[in-house]
């Protein structure tokens, strides 16, 4: 399996979990096209940046927005790279379990969304597991590309005006 296929499978798993959350009894998902409440300026791993830039090669010029917002938000508050959006953008707004500063359990989700307290077999998002898998895939990608494994803010990867600031080129049968 190639790295891109492995990444694609991870994203498919995430999307499947999102659909399951949306179909829970008593779940209400208030996020819809144009919401953009959670569309901050995320950081990306190099593999995510490459996939995003490949998608962005034919995108319209993004709307200039607030500096704390993603540069890929259009004037209609839509994601100009929705199908290639990174993992962090996909899971925003859905139930994620973590711990607060005192080490106590904390469940977070967007205030526009509501989910039953008991999520049954689904549990909350498997964010730690998914991030670990993403990091592993990205580490192998970076080794192939000969680049450092570190996150970059999306503003450093894709600049308003449509000019990609980061160019990655990997010609490897393991990647494609």
TORKOL-4160 file (C-alpha; in steps of 0.2 Angstrom, whole numbers, padded with zeros to 4 digits, m for minus):
176
<pt num="1" X="0000" Y="0000" Z="0000"/>
<pt num="2" X="0007" Y="0017" Z="m0004"/>
<pt num="3" X="0008" Y="0031" Z="0008"/>
<pt num="4" X="m0006" Y="0041" Z="m0001"/>
<pt num="5" X="m0017" Y="0026" Z="0000"/>
<pt num="6" X="m0013" Y="0024" Z="0018"/>
<pt num="7" X="m0017" Y="0042" Z="0021"/>
<pt num="8" X="m0033" Y="0040" Z="0011"/>
<pt num="9" X="m0039" Y="0025" Z="0021"/>
<pt num="10" X="m0036" Y="0035" Z="0037"/>
<pt num="11" X="m0047" Y="0049" Z="0031"/>
<pt num="12" X="m0060" Y="0037" Z="0025"/>
<pt num="13" X="m0061" Y="0030" Z="0043"/>
<pt num="14" X="m0062" Y="0047" Z="0050"/>
<pt num="15" X="m0077" Y="0052" Z="0038"/>
<pt num="16" X="m0085" Y="0035" Z="0042"/>
<pt num="17" X="m0085" Y="0040" Z="0061"/>
<pt num="18" X="m0091" Y="0057" Z="0057"/>
<pt num="19" X="m0106" Y="0050" Z="0048"/>
<pt num="20" X="m0110" Y="0038" Z="0063"/>
<pt num="21" X="m0109" Y="0053" Z="0075"/>
<pt num="22" X="m0122" Y="0062" Z="0064"/>
<pt num="23" X="m0134" Y="0047" Z="0064"/>
<pt num="24" X="m0134" Y="0045" Z="0083"/>
<pt num="25" X="m0151" Y="0046" Z="0091"/>
<pt num="26" X="m0153" Y="0064" Z="0099"/>
<pt num="27" X="m0138" Y="0070" Z="0090"/>
<pt num="28" X="m0139" Y="0088" Z="0082"/>
<pt num="29" X="m0126" Y="0094" Z="0070"/>
<pt num="30" X="m0128" Y="0113" Z="0068"/>
<pt num="31" X="m0112" Y="0114" Z="0057"/>
<pt num="32" X="m0117" Y="0117" Z="0039"/>
<pt num="33" X="m0110" Y="0125" Z="0023"/>
<pt num="34" X="m0105" Y="0142" Z="0027"/>
<pt num="35" X="m0103" Y="0140" Z="0046"/>
<pt num="36" X="m0084" Y="0142" Z="0047"/>
<pt num="37" X="m0085" Y="0145" Z="0066"/>
<pt num="38" X="m0071" Y="0132" Z="0068"/>
<pt num="39" X="m0061" Y="0137" Z="0053"/>
<pt num="40" X="m0045" Y="0143" Z="0062"/>
<pt num="41" X="m0028" Y="0143" Z="0054"/>
<pt num="42" X="m0023" Y="0125" Z="0057"/>
<pt num="43" X="m0005" Y="0118" Z="0057"/>
<pt num="44" X="m0001" Y="0104" Z="0044"/>
<pt num="45" X="0011" Y="0090" Z="0043"/>
<pt num="46" X="0021" Y="0089" Z="0027"/>
<pt num="47" X="0011" Y="0075" Z="0019"/>
<pt num="48" X="m0006" Y="0085" Z="0022"/>
<pt num="49" X="0002" Y="0100" Z="0015"/>
<pt num="50" X="0007" Y="0091" Z="m0001"/>
<pt num="51" X="m0010" Y="0084" Z="m0003"/>
<pt num="52" X="m0018" Y="0101" Z="0000"/>
<pt num="53" X="m0006" Y="0110" Z="m0012"/>
<pt num="54" X="m0010" Y="0097" Z="m0026"/>
<pt num="55" X="m0029" Y="0101" Z="m0023"/>
<pt num="56" X="m0026" Y="0120" Z="m0022"/>
<pt num="57" X="m0017" Y="0120" Z="m0039"/>
<pt num="58" X="m0034" Y="0124" Z="m0048"/>
<pt num="59" X="m0043" Y="0134" Z="m0034"/>
<pt num="60" X="m0049" Y="0151" Z="m0036"/>
<pt num="61" X="m0041" Y="0165" Z="m0026"/>
<pt num="62" X="m0046" Y="0163" Z="m0008"/>
<pt num="63" X="m0055" Y="0178" Z="0000"/>
<pt num="64" X="m0044" Y="0189" Z="0011"/>
<pt num="65" X="m0050" Y="0186" Z="0029"/>
<pt num="66" X="m0046" Y="0188" Z="0047"/>
<pt num="67" X="m0028" Y="0183" Z="0051"/>
<pt num="68" X="m0034" Y="0170" Z="0063"/>
<pt num="69" X="m0045" Y="0162" Z="0050"/>
<pt num="70" X="m0040" Y="0149" Z="0037"/>
<pt num="71" X="m0034" Y="0157" Z="0021"/>
<pt num="72" X="m0044" Y="0144" Z="0011"/>
<pt num="73" X="m0060" Y="0151" Z="0017"/>
<pt num="74" X="m0070" Y="0159" Z="0002"/>
<pt num="75" X="m0080" Y="0175" Z="0003"/>
<pt num="76" X="m0095" Y="0163" Z="0005"/>
<pt num="77" X="m0087" Y="0156" Z="0021"/>
<pt num="78" X="m0084" Y="0139" Z="0012"/>
<pt num="79" X="m0068" Y="0129" Z="0012"/>
<pt num="80" X="m0060" Y="0130" Z="m0005"/>
<pt num="81" X="m0051" Y="0114" Z="m0002"/>
<pt num="82" X="m0065" Y="0104" Z="0007"/>
<pt num="83" X="m0061" Y="0087" Z="m0001"/>
<pt num="84" X="m0042" Y="0089" Z="0003"/>
<pt num="85" X="m0044" Y="0097" Z="0021"/>
<pt num="86" X="m0033" Y="0090" Z="0034"/>
<pt num="87" X="m0037" Y="0078" Z="0048"/>
<pt num="88" X="m0039" Y="0092" Z="0061"/>
<pt num="89" X="m0052" Y="0101" Z="0050"/>
<pt num="90" X="m0062" Y="0085" Z="0048"/>
<pt num="91" X="m0064" Y="0082" Z="0066"/>
<pt num="92" X="m0068" Y="0099" Z="0072"/>
<pt num="93" X="m0084" Y="0101" Z="0081"/>
<pt num="94" X="m0087" Y="0082" Z="0085"/>
<pt num="95" X="m0085" Y="0074" Z="0102"/>
<pt num="96" X="m0067" Y="0073" Z="0107"/>
<pt num="97" X="m0062" Y="0066" Z="0124"/>
<pt num="98" X="m0046" Y="0074" Z="0133"/>
<pt num="99" X="m0041" Y="0080" Z="0150"/>
<pt num="100" X="m0042" Y="0097" Z="0157"/>
<pt num="101" X="m0027" Y="0106" Z="0166"/>
<pt num="102" X="m0031" Y="0097" Z="0182"/>
<pt num="103" X="m0031" Y="0080" Z="0173"/>
<pt num="104" X="m0050" Y="0078" Z="0174"/>
<pt num="105" X="m0059" Y="0070" Z="0159"/>
<pt num="106" X="m0066" Y="0083" Z="0147"/>
<pt num="107" X="m0077" Y="0081" Z="0132"/>
<pt num="108" X="m0077" Y="0094" Z="0119"/>
<pt num="109" X="m0087" Y="0098" Z="0104"/>
<pt num="110" X="m0093" Y="0113" Z="0095"/>
<pt num="111" X="m0107" Y="0122" Z="0104"/>
<pt num="112" X="m0118" Y="0122" Z="0088"/>
<pt num="113" X="m0118" Y="0103" Z="0089"/>
<pt num="114" X="m0125" Y="0092" Z="0103"/>
<pt num="115" X="m0122" Y="0073" Z="0106"/>
<pt num="116" X="m0129" Y="0061" Z="0119"/>
<pt num="117" X="m0118" Y="0060" Z="0134"/>
<pt num="118" X="m0118" Y="0041" Z="0131"/>
<pt num="119" X="m0110" Y="0038" Z="0114"/>
<pt num="120" X="m0112" Y="0020" Z="0116"/>
<pt num="121" X="m0100" Y="0009" Z="0106"/>
<pt num="122" X="m0094" Y="0024" Z="0096"/>
<pt num="123" X="m0086" Y="0033" Z="0111"/>
<pt num="124" X="m0078" Y="0050" Z="0107"/>
<pt num="125" X="m0067" Y="0053" Z="0092"/>
<pt num="126" X="m0052" Y="0042" Z="0091"/>
<pt num="127" X="m0041" Y="0058" Z="0089"/>
<pt num="128" X="m0025" Y="0052" Z="0098"/>
<pt num="129" X="m0025" Y="0036" Z="0088"/>
<pt num="130" X="m0028" Y="0045" Z="0072"/>
<pt num="131" X="m0015" Y="0058" Z="0075"/>
<pt num="132" X="m0002" Y="0044" Z="0079"/>
<pt num="133" X="m0006" Y="0035" Z="0063"/>
<pt num="134" X="m0005" Y="0052" Z="0053"/>
<pt num="135" X="0011" Y="0056" Z="0061"/>
<pt num="136" X="0018" Y="0039" Z="0056"/>
<pt num="137" X="0013" Y="0040" Z="0038"/>
<pt num="138" X="0020" Y="0058" Z="0038"/>
<pt num="139" X="0036" Y="0052" Z="0046"/>
<pt num="140" X="0039" Y="0040" Z="0032"/>
<pt num="141" X="0034" Y="0053" Z="0019"/>
<pt num="142" X="0047" Y="0065" Z="0026"/>
<pt num="143" X="0060" Y="0052" Z="0026"/>
<pt num="144" X="0056" Y="0048" Z="0007"/>
<pt num="145" X="0056" Y="0067" Z="0003"/>
<pt num="146" X="0072" Y="0071" Z="0013"/>
<pt num="147" X="0063" Y="0085" Z="0023"/>
<pt num="148" X="0061" Y="0088" Z="0041"/>
<pt num="149" X="0045" Y="0081" Z="0050"/>
<pt num="150" X="0037" Y="0097" Z="0058"/>
<pt num="151" X="0021" Y="0106" Z="0057"/>
<pt num="152" X="0018" Y="0121" Z="0047"/>
<pt num="153" X="0004" Y="0134" Z="0049"/>
<pt num="154" X="m0008" Y="0133" Z="0034"/>
<pt num="155" X="m0003" Y="0152" Z="0031"/>
<pt num="156" X="0015" Y="0147" Z="0028"/>
<pt num="157" X="0009" Y="0133" Z="0016"/>
<pt num="158" X="m0004" Y="0142" Z="0006"/>
<pt num="159" X="m0004" Y="0161" Z="0004"/>
<pt num="160" X="m0019" Y="0171" Z="0000"/>
<pt num="161" X="m0018" Y="0176" Z="m0018"/>
<pt num="162" X="m0017" Y="0158" Z="m0023"/>
<pt num="163" X="0002" Y="0156" Z="m0022"/>
<pt num="164" X="0008" Y="0141" Z="m0014"/>
<pt num="165" X="0023" Y="0145" Z="m0003"/>
<pt num="166" X="0029" Y="0127" Z="0000"/>
<pt num="167" X="0033" Y="0115" Z="m0015"/>
<pt num="168" X="0035" Y="0097" Z="m0011"/>
<pt num="169" X="0041" Y="0085" Z="m0025"/>
<pt num="170" X="0042" Y="0066" Z="m0021"/>
<pt num="171" X="0044" Y="0054" Z="m0036"/>
<pt num="172" X="0043" Y="0037" Z="m0027"/>
<pt num="173" X="0033" Y="0022" Z="m0031"/>
<pt num="174" X="0030" Y="0020" Z="m0012"/>
<pt num="175" X="0021" Y="0037" Z="m0012"/>
<pt num="176" X="0010" Y="0036" Z="m0027"/>
